[in-house]
Amino acid sequence: MNDATPRRIWLCADDYGLSDGVNRAIRELIERGRLNATSVMMVTPAIGRDAVAALQASVAKSPRCAIGLHVTLTTPFRPLTLHFRPLDGDMFLPFQKLLRAGLLRRLDAELVHAEVLAQLEAFHDLFGRAPDFVDGHQHAQLFPQVRDGFLRAVKQRAPEAWVRQGGLNLPLAQRISGPKSLVLDVLSTQFRSKASRLGLRFNPAFAGAYDFTGEPDFGPLMQQFLKGLPDGGLVMCHPGFVDETLRNLDPLTTQREKEYAYLASDAFKDLLAMNNVTLG
């Protein structure tokens, strides 16, 4: 039997601004009340004043929806700051190389800090305000050294925003056992500690990581994500419609359409009710 008080969670669609097809899918789900958060990229081809105005119009129809900044520090995108290093040509490093560089203490947190500040300023320029929350593309905000510059920038420019940590923050026996989730959980331990010392708020738990390459059925995955997720927890998702821009920029393509179809379906609405979960 469900508890009388529903669990309120964040369901956040990442990557607004990546392509027009991704943007349109996210806006449609917001207007249908199937999302209550989206995070926006500032270094991508489908972000600009028209895309922002369209998003704001969709959010106006669903006022529970938060808008965050999706800090982007990995390829195939380019930094906003002139002196950001290391680079792969003129682009950010792939996330594996960025993580390795952080683990080996080969990054400069000051350069990360400057780049995150620039992306925060770009968000403020387009939206006229600070983001409601700040997270990171491919979880780069959690990486060693990156997290230092990232958190200082948020504290400086958007101190009222909450930041996304990527762990369940639960006893070991209750954690998801998948390798990707475990890595995020480990990386998030220091992230939470550093955020707390700076007085920054963060989501109490996280779900949504899975192997995108296998294109699994998203319904059973969502059931798994909701299991044990506490009130205020966050589920990450990546709905979208495939277009040429998306194909050129990101390997996650058709699975985005599967996520969209499930989130738009009555099955998802029923799953929330069955688990006594609301997007509030």
C-alpha positions in Angstrom: 0.0 0.0 0.0 1.3 3.5 -0.9 2.0 6.0 1.8 -0.5 8.8 2.2 2.1 11.5 1.4 3.4 11.3 -2.2 7.1 11.5 -2.9 8.0 14.6 -4.9 10.8 14.1 -7.3 12.7 16.1 -10.0 12.5 14.6 -13.5 15.1 16.6 -15.4 15.6 16.5 -19.2 19.2 17.2 -20.0 20.6 18.8 -23.1 18.2 21.6 -24.0 20.0 23.6 -26.7 21.7 20.6 -28.3 19.4 20.4 -31.3 16.0 21.7 -32.5 14.6 18.2 -32.2 15.8 17.8 -28.6 14.4 21.2 -27.8 11.0 20.5 -29.2 10.7 17.2 -27.4 11.6 18.7 -24.1 9.1 21.6 -24.5 6.3 19.2 -25.4 6.8 17.1 -22.3 7.0 20.2 -20.1 3.7 21.4 -21.5 2.1 18.0 -20.8 3.4 18.1 -17.2 5.7 15.1 -17.7 8.9 17.0 -16.8 9.5 19.5 -14.0 13.1 20.4 -14.8 15.4 20.9 -17.8 19.0 21.9 -18.0 20.2 24.2 -20.8 23.5 24.0 -22.7 25.2 27.3 -23.5 27.8 26.2 -26.1 25.6 24.3 -28.5 24.1 25.2 -31.9 20.4 25.2 -30.9 20.5 27.7 -28.1 19.7 31.4 -28.6 17.0 33.9 -27.9 14.3 32.2 -29.9 15.0 28.8 -28.2 14.9 30.5 -24.8 11.7 32.3 -25.5 10.1 29.1 -26.6 11.2 27.3 -23.5 10.0 30.1 -21.3 6.6 30.0 -23.0 6.4 26.2 -22.3 7.4 26.6 -18.7 4.7 29.3 -18.3 2.2 26.6 -19.0 3.7 24.4 -16.3 5.0 26.7 -13.5 6.4 23.8 -11.5 9.2 23.4 -14.0 12.7 24.6 -13.1 15.3 25.7 -15.6 19.0 25.0 -14.9 22.4 25.3 -16.6 23.9 22.2 -18.1 27.6 23.1 -17.8 29.5 21.6 -20.8 33.2 20.8 -20.6 33.5 17.9 -23.0 33.8 17.4 -26.8 32.5 18.0 -29.4 31.9 21.5 -28.0 34.2 24.5 -27.6 34.8 26.7 -24.5 33.5 30.2 -24.2 36.8 31.3 -22.6 39.9 32.0 -24.7 42.5 30.3 -22.4 40.7 27.1 -21.3 43.1 24.1 -21.3 43.6 21.3 -22.0 41.9 21.0 -25.3 41.7 18.5 -28.2 42.4 20.9 -31.1 40.0 23.7 -30.4 37.4 21.5 -28.6 37.1 20.3 -25.0 38.5 16.9 -24.2 36.4 13.7 -24.4 34.9 13.0 -21.0 37.2 9.9 -20.4 40.3 12.0 -21.0 38.9 14.8 -18.8 38.2 12.4 -16.0 41.7 10.9 -16.3 43.3 14.3 -16.2 41.4 15.2 -13.1 42.3 11.9 -11.4 45.9 12.6 -12.2 45.7 16.2 -10.9 46.5 17.6 -14.3 43.7 20.1 -14.6 43.7 23.8 -13.6 40.7 24.5 -11.4 41.1 28.2 -12.1 40.5 27.6 -15.8 37.5 25.5 -15.0 36.2 28.2 -12.7 36.5 30.8 -15.4 34.7 28.7 -18.0 31.9 27.8 -15.7 31.5 31.5 -14.8 31.3 32.3 -18.5 28.6 29.8 -19.1 26.7 31.1 -16.0 27.0 34.6 -17.5 25.7 33.4 -20.9 22.7 31.8 -19.2 22.0 35.1 -17.3 22.3 37.0 -20.5 19.7 34.9 -22.3 17.3 34.2 -19.4 17.7 37.5 -17.5 18.3 35.6 -14.2 20.5 33.0 -12.6 19.6 29.3 -13.2 17.5 27.4 -10.6 20.1 24.7 -10.5 23.4 23.8 -12.1 24.5 20.4 -13.3 27.0 19.1 -15.9 27.0 17.4 -19.2 28.4 13.8 -19.0 28.6 14.4 -15.2 31.8 16.4 -15.6 30.9 18.6 -12.6 31.7 15.6 -10.4 35.3 15.0 -11.7 38.3 15.7 -9.5 39.6 19.3 -9.8 36.6 20.1 -12.1 34.3 20.1 -9.1 36.5 22.6 -7.3 36.2 25.2 -10.0 32.6 24.3 -10.8 31.4 24.7 -7.2 33.3 28.0 -6.6 31.8 29.5 -9.7 28.2 28.5 -8.7 28.8 29.9 -5.2 30.1 33.2 -6.7 27.5 33.7 -9.5 24.4 31.7 -8.5 24.6 31.0 -4.8 20.8 30.3 -4.5 21.0 27.6 -7.1 21.2 23.9 -6.1 23.8 21.7 -7.7 23.4 18.1 -9.0 25.2 15.3 -7.3 25.1 11.9 -8.9 24.9 9.4 -6.0 22.0 7.7 -4.3 23.5 8.8 -1.0 22.0 5.7 0.7 23.4 2.8 2.6 25.5 0.5 0.4 23.0 -2.3 0.3 20.4 0.0 -1.2 22.5 1.4 -4.0 22.1 0.5 -7.6 24.8 -2.0 -8.5 25.4 -1.0 -12.1 29.0 0.1 -12.8 28.1 3.5 -14.2 25.9 4.3 -11.1 28.7 3.1 -8.8 31.3 5.4 -10.4 28.9 8.3 -10.1 28.2 7.4 -6.5 32.0 7.4 -5.7 32.6 10.7 -7.5 29.7 12.3 -5.7 31.0 11.7 -2.2 33.6 14.4 -2.4 31.3 16.6 -4.5 28.6 16.6 -1.7 31.3 17.3 0.9 32.7 20.3 -1.0 29.2 21.6 -1.8 28.2 21.4 1.9 31.3 23.3 3.0 30.4 26.1 0.5 26.8 26.2 1.7 25.4 25.0 -1.6 22.3 22.8 -1.7 22.1 19.6 -3.7 19.6 16.9 -4.6 19.5 14.2 -1.9 19.7 11.3 -4.4 20.1 10.7 -8.1 19.0 8.1 -10.7 18.8 7.8 -14.4 22.2 6.4 -15.4 22.1 3.4 -17.7 23.9 1.9 -20.8 22.4 4.0 -23.6 24.1 1.9 -26.3 21.8 -1.1 -25.8 18.7 0.9 -26.3 16.8 -0.9 -23.6 13.1 -0.6 -22.8 12.8 2.7 -20.8 9.7 1.7 -18.9 11.4 -1.0 -16.7 14.3 1.3 -16.3 12.1 4.1 -14.9 10.5 1.7 -12.5 14.0 0.9 -11.2 14.9 4.5 -11.0 11.9 5.3 -8.8 12.6 2.4 -6.4 13.9 3.7 -3.2 14.3 7.3 -4.5 13.6 9.6 -1.6 11.5 12.8 -1.6 13.4 15.4 -3.5 15.5 12.9 -5.4 16.3 13.5 -9.1 15.9 11.3 -12.2 17.9 12.3 -15.2 16.4 11.7 -18.7 17.3 12.6 -22.3 14.1 12.8 -24.5 14.4 14.1 -28.0 13.6 13.8 -31.7 16.4 12.8 -33.9 17.5 15.4 -36.5 20.7 15.9 -38.5 22.2 18.2 -35.9 21.8 15.6 -33.2 23.3 12.9 -35.4 26.4 15.1 -35.9 26.9 15.9 -32.3 25.9 13.1 -30.1 25.9 9.3 -30.2 22.6 9.2 -28.2 20.0 9.4 -30.9 17.1 6.9 -31.3 17.0 6.1 -27.6 16.0 9.7 -27.0 12.9 9.1 -29.0 12.1 6.0 -27.0 12.5 8.0 -23.8 10.2 10.7 -25.2 7.5 8.1 -26.2 7.5 6.5 -22.8 7.4 9.8 -20.9 4.5 11.0 -23.1 2.6 7.8 -22.5 -0.2 6.8 -20.2 2.1 4.1 -18.9 4.4 6.6 -17.4 1.5 8.5 -15.8 0.2 5.2 -14.3 3.7 4.3 -13.1 3.9 7.6 -11.1 0.5 7.0 -9.6 1.3 3.3 -8.7 4.5 4.5 -6.9 2.8 7.5 -5.3 5.2 9.9 -7.0 4.5 13.4 -8.1 6.5 15.9 -10.2 6.2 18.8 -7.8 
